[in-house]
Amino acid sequence: MSSNASLLVEILAVIAFSTLFSLGGGNGQLAIIQDHWVDPGILSPGLFAWAYAIGNFVPGPKCSFVAGIGYFLAGFPGAFACLVGISIPTVLGASLAAHWHDHLKRYVALFIPASGFVIAGMMLTAGTGLALNITIDPVEYLLVALIVLGVWLKRWDPGVVVLCSAGIGVLVHLFG
Amino acid sequence: MWAAIDRLQRELVERRKLLTIDDQKSLMLSAAMIPAPKFLAFAAMVGYRVGGIWGAVGSSVSILLPGTLMVIAACVLTVEASENPALGSVQRFVGLGVIGLLAGNAVRMFVGEGIGRDSILFGLLISLGIPVYVILNDGSLIIAACAGLALGSLTIRGDTRSGSADVE
């Protein structure tokens, strides 16, 4: 198998596996991607955050940001591999759940109460890992803390957060 | 998401009568229990009810495709404009925003709703144990997450968590 083909298989497998950590509507998927490609230095933290940010602006499920991750890793074939990777577990899970809804419900329900805590831990890991990969000034920590409080207490919309962050970036570039 | 669900309801429930309103509500609840992005799982379940496995494939691809194409177009433009110094500054601050979003959503996900005292203790152990194990001990995230899920399924019961994270 050529290295390109093996990279595409890897992308498909990691994205398919990461999709399983979207249980209960959470985004544990981000942590798997960050752990697999950002921490080892295969994907830059800037591009990872950028793809996620773009995903907040497009119509449809926000998980389409994974196509951007695939594109940055392996071009158009990588984006396609991500699309297939996210679709396989979703279609299988949804079909099984629709078919054997009553039987599966009680088994899946065992994991639902814990899933929020696990995904919270995974998101914290992704955020911390990303912060460790970017050199952050003390003043910038204040900005991050403000966003944490806004998202937690005021439920700030991710699109607005990304847009305002980009605006600050433009201002810093122009006047900083 | 809710605008799309409203549109699906008008099309599938009211106009074509392929689903009842109870079916739709049941599928929406079930979608949150499937290990997949919520709205995507909902679309795939609706597709399965209407057209079997190929209906699920068709609906999930159809719902992903427009956003995916836009993401790819934006990423292509990003690569084209990568030499522009303004983009570097914008990406840096967007990165900081994403860190804030991740940490804020983690707190929201943790706090949730209707958490008992025992659940908080075990939940705290799981939510803090995962980053501590992965970052400080250089451990595997997947092992930490699976161990957390197994421990949580044995120790945490009866919470009605809100599932407030933002990736659908």
Boltz contact constraints between the chains, C-beta under 6 A:
constraints:
  - contact:
      token1: [A, 19]
      token2: [B, 36]
      max_distance: 6.0
  - contact:
      token1: [A, 20]
      token2: [B, 35]
      max_distance: 6.0
  - contact:
      token1: [A, 22]
      token2: [B, 36]
      max_distance: 6.0
  - contact:
      token1: [A, 22]
      token2: [B, 37]
      max_distance: 6.0
  - contact:
      token1: [A, 23]
      token2: [B, 35]
      max_distance: 6.0
  - contact:
      token1: [A, 24]
      token2: [B, 32]
      max_distance: 6.0
  - contact:
      token1: [A, 24]
      token2: [B, 163]
      max_distance: 6.0
  - contact:
      token1: [A, 25]
      token2: [B, 32]
      max_distance: 6.0
  - contact:
      token1: [A, 25]
      token2: [B, 38]
      max_distance: 6.0
  - contact:
      token1: [A, 25]
      token2: [B, 163]
      max_distance: 6.0
  - contact:
      token1: [A, 26]
      token2: [B, 109]
      max_distance: 6.0
  - contact:
      token1: [A, 26]
      token2: [B, 165]
      max_distance: 6.0
  - contact:
      token1: [A, 27]
      token2: [B, 165]
      max_distance: 6.0
  - contact:
      token1: [A, 27]
      token2: [B, 167]
      max_distance: 6.0
  - contact:
      token1: [A, 31]
      token2: [B, 141]
      max_distance: 6.0
  - contact:
      token1: [A, 35]
      token2: [B, 141]
      max_distance: 6.0
  - contact:
      token1: [A, 46]
      token2: [B, 91]
      max_distance: 6.0
  - contact:
      token1: [A, 46]
      token2: [B, 95]
      max_distance: 6.0
  - contact:
      token1: [A, 49]
      token2: [B, 94]
      max_distance: 6.0
  - contact:
      token1: [A, 49]
      token2: [B, 95]
      max_distance: 6.0
  - contact:
      token1: [A, 49]
      token2: [B, 98]
      max_distance: 6.0
  - contact:
      token1: [A, 50]
      token2: [B, 91]
      max_distance: 6.0
  - contact:
      token1: [A, 52]
      token2: [B, 98]
      max_distance: 6.0
  - contact:
      token1: [A, 53]
      token2: [B, 94]
      max_distance: 6.0
  - contact:
      token1: [A, 54]
      token2: [B, 71]
      max_distance: 6.0
  - contact:
      token1: [A, 54]
      token2: [B, 74]
      max_distance: 6.0
  - contact:
      token1: [A, 58]
      token2: [B, 67]
      max_distance: 6.0
  - contact:
      token1: [A, 58]
      token2: [B, 70]
      max_distance: 6.0
  - contact:
      token1: [A, 58]
      token2: [B, 71]
      max_distance: 6.0
  - contact:
      token1: [A, 59]
      token2: [B, 66]
      max_distance: 6.0
  - contact:
      token1: [A, 59]
      token2: [B, 67]
      max_distance: 6.0
  - contact:
      token1: [A, 60]
      token2: [B, 63]
      max_distance: 6.0
  - contact:
      token1: [A, 60]
      token2: [B, 66]
      max_distance: 6.0
  - contact:
      token1: [A, 60]
      token2: [B, 67]
      max_distance: 6.0
  - contact:
      token1: [A, 61]
      token2: [B, 37]
      max_distance: 6.0
  - contact:
      token1: [A, 61]
      token2: [B, 39]
      max_distance: 6.0
  - contact:
      token1: [A, 61]
      token2: [B, 40]
      max_distance: 6.0
  - contact:
      token1: [A, 61]
      token2: [B, 168]
      max_distance: 6.0
  - contact:
      token1: [A, 62]
      token2: [B, 167]
      max_distance: 6.0
  - contact:
      token1: [A, 62]
      token2: [B, 168]
      max_distance: 6.0
  - contact:
      token1: [A, 63]
      token2: [B, 37]
      max_distance: 6.0
  - contact:
      token1: [A, 63]
      token2: [B, 167]
      max_distance: 6.0
  - contact:
      token1: [A, 64]
      token2: [B, 64]
      max_distance: 6.0
  - contact:
      token1: [A, 64]
      token2: [B, 67]
      max_distance: 6.0
  - contact:
      token1: [A, 64]
      token2: [B, 68]
      max_distance: 6.0
  - contact:
      token1: [A, 64]
      token2: [B, 71]
      max_distance: 6.0
  - contact:
      token1: [A, 67]
      token2: [B, 68]
      max_distance: 6.0
  - contact:
      token1: [A, 67]
      token2: [B, 71]
      max_distance: 6.0
  - contact:
      token1: [A, 67]
      token2: [B, 72]
      max_distance: 6.0
  - contact:
      token1: [A, 68]
      token2: [B, 71]
      max_distance: 6.0
  - contact:
      token1: [A, 68]
      token2: [B, 75]
      max_distance: 6.0
  - contact:
      token1: [A, 71]
      token2: [B, 72]
      max_distance: 6.0
  - contact:
      token1: [A, 71]
      token2: [B, 75]
      max_distance: 6.0
  - contact:
      token1: [A, 79]
      token2: [B, 72]
      max_distance: 6.0
  - contact:
      token1: [A, 83]
      token2: [B, 68]
      max_distance: 6.0
  - contact:
      token1: [A, 87]
      token2: [B, 60]
      max_distance: 6.0
  - contact:
      token1: [A, 89]
      token2: [B, 36]
      max_distance: 6.0
  - contact:
      token1: [A, 90]
      token2: [B, 36]
      max_distance: 6.0
  - contact:
      token1: [A, 90]
      token2: [B, 40]
      max_distance: 6.0
  - contact:
      token1: [A, 90]
      token2: [B, 41]
      max_distance: 6.0
  - contact:
      token1: [A, 90]
      token2: [B, 44]
      max_distance: 6.0
  - contact:
      token1: [A, 90]
      token2: [B, 60]
      max_distance: 6.0
  - contact:
      token1: [A, 91]
      token2: [B, 44]
      max_distance: 6.0
  - contact:
      token1: [A, 91]
      token2: [B, 56]
      max_distance: 6.0
  - contact:
      token1: [A, 91]
      token2: [B, 57]
      max_distance: 6.0
  - contact:
      token1: [A, 91]
      token2: [B, 60]
      max_distance: 6.0
  - contact:
      token1: [A, 93]
      token2: [B, 34]
      max_distance: 6.0
  - contact:
      token1: [A, 93]
      token2: [B, 35]
      max_distance: 6.0
  - contact:
      token1: [A, 93]
      token2: [B, 36]
      max_distance: 6.0
  - contact:
      token1: [A, 94]
      token2: [B, 34]
      max_distance: 6.0
  - contact:
      token1: [A, 94]
      token2: [B, 41]
      max_distance: 6.0
  - contact:
      token1: [A, 94]
      token2: [B, 44]
      max_distance: 6.0
  - contact:
      token1: [A, 94]
      token2: [B, 45]
      max_distance: 6.0
  - contact:
      token1: [A, 94]
      token2: [B, 48]
      max_distance: 6.0
  - contact:
      token1: [A, 94]
      token2: [B, 56]
      max_distance: 6.0
  - contact:
      token1: [A, 95]
      token2: [B, 48]
      max_distance: 6.0
  - contact:
      token1: [A, 95]
      token2: [B, 53]
      max_distance: 6.0
  - contact:
      token1: [A, 95]
      token2: [B, 56]
      max_distance: 6.0
  - contact:
      token1: [A, 97]
      token2: [B, 30]
      max_distance: 6.0
  - contact:
      token1: [A, 97]
      token2: [B, 34]
      max_distance: 6.0
  - contact:
      token1: [A, 98]
      token2: [B, 45]
      max_distance: 6.0
  - contact:
      token1: [A, 98]
      token2: [B, 48]
      max_distance: 6.0
  - contact:
      token1: [A, 98]
      token2: [B, 49]
      max_distance: 6.0
  - contact:
      token1: [A, 101]
      token2: [B, 30]
      max_distance: 6.0
  - contact:
      token1: [A, 108]
      token2: [B, 33]
      max_distance: 6.0
  - contact:
      token1: [A, 110]
      token2: [B, 153]
      max_distance: 6.0
  - contact:
      token1: [A, 111]
      token2: [B, 149]
      max_distance: 6.0
  - contact:
      token1: [A, 111]
      token2: [B, 153]
      max_distance: 6.0
  - contact:
      token1: [A, 113]
      token2: [B, 156]
      max_distance: 6.0
  - contact:
      token1: [A, 113]
      token2: [B, 159]
      max_distance: 6.0
  - contact:
      token1: [A, 114]
      token2: [B, 149]
      max_distance: 6.0
  - contact:
      token1: [A, 114]
      token2: [B, 152]
      max_distance: 6.0
  - contact:
      token1: [A, 114]
      token2: [B, 153]
      max_distance: 6.0
  - contact:
      token1: [A, 114]
      token2: [B, 156]
      max_distance: 6.0
  - contact:
      token1: [A, 116]
      token2: [B, 109]
      max_distance: 6.0
  - contact:
      token1: [A, 116]
      token2: [B, 112]
      max_distance: 6.0
  - contact:
      token1: [A, 116]
      token2: [B, 161]
      max_distance: 6.0
  - contact:
      token1: [A, 117]
      token2: [B, 123]
      max_distance: 6.0
  - contact:
      token1: [A, 117]
      token2: [B, 126]
      max_distance: 6.0
  - contact:
      token1: [A, 117]
      token2: [B, 127]
      max_distance: 6.0
  - contact:
      token1: [A, 117]
      token2: [B, 152]
      max_distance: 6.0
  - contact:
      token1: [A, 118]
      token2: [B, 126]
      max_distance: 6.0
  - contact:
      token1: [A, 118]
      token2: [B, 145]
      max_distance: 6.0
  - contact:
      token1: [A, 118]
      token2: [B, 148]
      max_distance: 6.0
  - contact:
      token1: [A, 118]
      token2: [B, 149]
      max_distance: 6.0
  - contact:
      token1: [A, 119]
      token2: [B, 109]
      max_distance: 6.0
  - contact:
      token1: [A, 120]
      token2: [B, 106]
      max_distance: 6.0
  - contact:
      token1: [A, 120]
      token2: [B, 109]
      max_distance: 6.0
  - contact:
      token1: [A, 120]
      token2: [B, 110]
      max_distance: 6.0
  - contact:
      token1: [A, 120]
      token2: [B, 127]
      max_distance: 6.0
  - contact:
      token1: [A, 121]
      token2: [B, 126]
      max_distance: 6.0
  - contact:
      token1: [A, 121]
      token2: [B, 127]
      max_distance: 6.0
  - contact:
      token1: [A, 121]
      token2: [B, 130]
      max_distance: 6.0
  - contact:
      token1: [A, 122]
      token2: [B, 145]
      max_distance: 6.0
  - contact:
      token1: [A, 123]
      token2: [B, 102]
      max_distance: 6.0
  - contact:
      token1: [A, 123]
      token2: [B, 105]
      max_distance: 6.0
  - contact:
      token1: [A, 123]
      token2: [B, 106]
      max_distance: 6.0
  - contact:
      token1: [A, 124]
      token2: [B, 106]
      max_distance: 6.0
  - contact:
      token1: [A, 124]
      token2: [B, 131]
      max_distance: 6.0
  - contact:
      token1: [A, 125]
      token2: [B, 130]
      max_distance: 6.0
  - contact:
      token1: [A, 125]
      token2: [B, 131]
      max_distance: 6.0
  - contact:
      token1: [A, 125]
      token2: [B, 134]
      max_distance: 6.0
  - contact:
      token1: [A, 126]
      token2: [B, 102]
      max_distance: 6.0
  - contact:
      token1: [A, 127]
      token2: [B, 99]
      max_distance: 6.0
  - contact:
      token1: [A, 127]
      token2: [B, 102]
      max_distance: 6.0
  - contact:
      token1: [A, 127]
      token2: [B, 103]
      max_distance: 6.0
  - contact:
      token1: [A, 128]
      token2: [B, 131]
      max_distance: 6.0
  - contact:
      token1: [A, 128]
      token2: [B, 135]
      max_distance: 6.0
  - contact:
      token1: [A, 130]
      token2: [B, 99]
      max_distance: 6.0
  - contact:
      token1: [A, 131]
      token2: [B, 99]
      max_distance: 6.0
  - contact:
      token1: [A, 134]
      token2: [B, 95]
      max_distance: 6.0
  - contact:
      token1: [A, 140]
      token2: [B, 96]
      max_distance: 6.0
  - contact:
      token1: [A, 143]
      token2: [B, 96]
      max_distance: 6.0
  - contact:
      token1: [A, 144]
      token2: [B, 96]
      max_distance: 6.0
  - contact:
      token1: [A, 144]
      token2: [B, 99]
      max_distance: 6.0
  - contact:
      token1: [A, 144]
      token2: [B, 100]
      max_distance: 6.0
  - contact:
      token1: [A, 147]
      token2: [B, 100]
      max_distance: 6.0
  - contact:
      token1: [A, 148]
      token2: [B, 100]
      max_distance: 6.0
  - contact:
      token1: [A, 148]
      token2: [B, 103]
      max_distance: 6.0
  - contact:
      token1: [A, 148]
      token2: [B, 104]
      max_distance: 6.0
  - contact:
      token1: [A, 151]
      token2: [B, 101]
      max_distance: 6.0
  - contact:
      token1: [A, 151]
      token2: [B, 104]
      max_distance: 6.0
  - contact:
      token1: [A, 152]
      token2: [B, 104]
      max_distance: 6.0
  - contact:
      token1: [A, 152]
      token2: [B, 107]
      max_distance: 6.0
  - contact:
      token1: [A, 152]
      token2: [B, 108]
      max_distance: 6.0
  - contact:
      token1: [A, 158]
      token2: [B, 101]
      max_distance: 6.0
  - contact:
      token1: [A, 158]
      token2: [B, 166]
      max_distance: 6.0
  - contact:
      token1: [A, 161]
      token2: [B, 97]
      max_distance: 6.0
  - contact:
      token1: [A, 161]
      token2: [B, 101]
      max_distance: 6.0
  - contact:
      token1: [A, 162]
      token2: [B, 94]
      max_distance: 6.0
  - contact:
      token1: [A, 162]
      token2: [B, 97]
      max_distance: 6.0
  - contact:
      token1: [A, 165]
      token2: [B, 93]
      max_distance: 6.0
  - contact:
      token1: [A, 165]
      token2: [B, 94]
      max_distance: 6.0
  - contact:
      token1: [A, 165]
      token2: [B, 97]
      max_distance: 6.0
  - contact:
      token1: [A, 166]
      token2: [B, 90]
      max_distance: 6.0
  - contact:
      token1: [A, 166]
      token2: [B, 94]
      max_distance: 6.0
  - contact:
      token1: [A, 168]
      token2: [B, 93]
      max_distance: 6.0
  - contact:
      token1: [A, 169]
      token2: [B, 89]
      max_distance: 6.0
  - contact:
      token1: [A, 169]
      token2: [B, 90]
      max_distance: 6.0
  - contact:
      token1: [A, 169]
      token2: [B, 93]
      max_distance: 6.0
  - contact:
      token1: [A, 172]
      token2: [B, 89]
      max_distance: 6.0
  - contact:
      token1: [A, 173]
      token2: [B, 86]
      max_distance: 6.0
  - contact:
      token1: [A, 173]
      token2: [B, 89]
      max_distance: 6.0
